[in-house]
Amino acid sequence: MSAHRWKKSSYCQEGDACVHISITPHSIHLADRPTPPQTVLTVGPAAFTSLLGALKDRAPLPPVSRR
């Protein structure tokens, strides 16, 4: 995962309570810290857009489909 270019969320406050994001052509990666990331959540663009929309609307997310 070191090839990712991590960016810190603009909504982070001081300390360790931050989300870092790395965008690739086909996926979005979210991590608790950039170097080294311990937990990385990888989603597609549609799922990320749905997540952002739900967070902005404070609406519940649709169920996650397992592949």
C-alpha positions in Angstrom: 0.0 0.0 0.0 3.0 2.3 0.1 2.4 3.3 -3.5 -0.7 5.2 -2.5 -0.7 9.0 -2.2 -2.6 9.5 1.0 -4.4 12.8 1.8 -5.6 13.8 5.2 -9.3 14.7 5.5 -9.9 18.4 5.7 -12.3 17.7 8.5 -9.7 16.3 10.8 -9.1 17.8 14.2 -5.9 17.8 16.1 -4.6 14.4 17.2 -5.1 10.9 15.7 -8.8 11.1 14.9 -8.4 11.5 11.2 -9.3 9.7 8.0 -6.8 9.5 5.2 -7.9 8.8 1.6 -6.1 7.5 -1.5 -7.8 7.5 -4.9 -6.9 5.2 -7.8 -8.6 5.0 -11.2 -11.0 2.2 -10.0 -11.1 2.4 -6.2 -11.0 4.6 -3.2 -9.0 3.6 -0.1 -9.7 4.9 3.4 -7.2 4.5 6.2 -6.8 5.5 9.8 -3.3 6.7 9.2 -1.1 6.9 6.1 2.3 5.5 7.2 1.9 2.6 7.6 -1.8 2.2 7.2 -3.1 -0.4 9.7 -6.6 -0.8 8.4 -7.6 0.0 4.9 -11.1 0.1 3.5 -11.3 -0.2 -0.3 -14.5 0.7 -2.1 -15.6 1.5 -5.6 -16.6 5.0 -6.8 -20.3 4.2 -6.5 -20.1 2.9 -3.0 -18.0 5.9 -2.0 -20.5 8.3 -3.5 -23.3 6.6 -1.6 -21.3 6.8 1.6 -20.7 10.6 1.2 -24.3 11.2 0.3 -25.5 9.3 3.4 -23.1 11.2 5.6 -24.2 14.5 4.2 -27.9 13.6 4.6 -27.2 11.8 7.8 -29.3 9.0 6.4 -28.8 5.3 7.0 -26.7 3.5 4.5 -28.2 0.7 2.4 -27.2 -2.9 3.4 -23.7 -4.1 2.2 -23.8 -6.8 -0.4 -21.3 -9.5 0.1 -19.6 -10.9 -3.0 
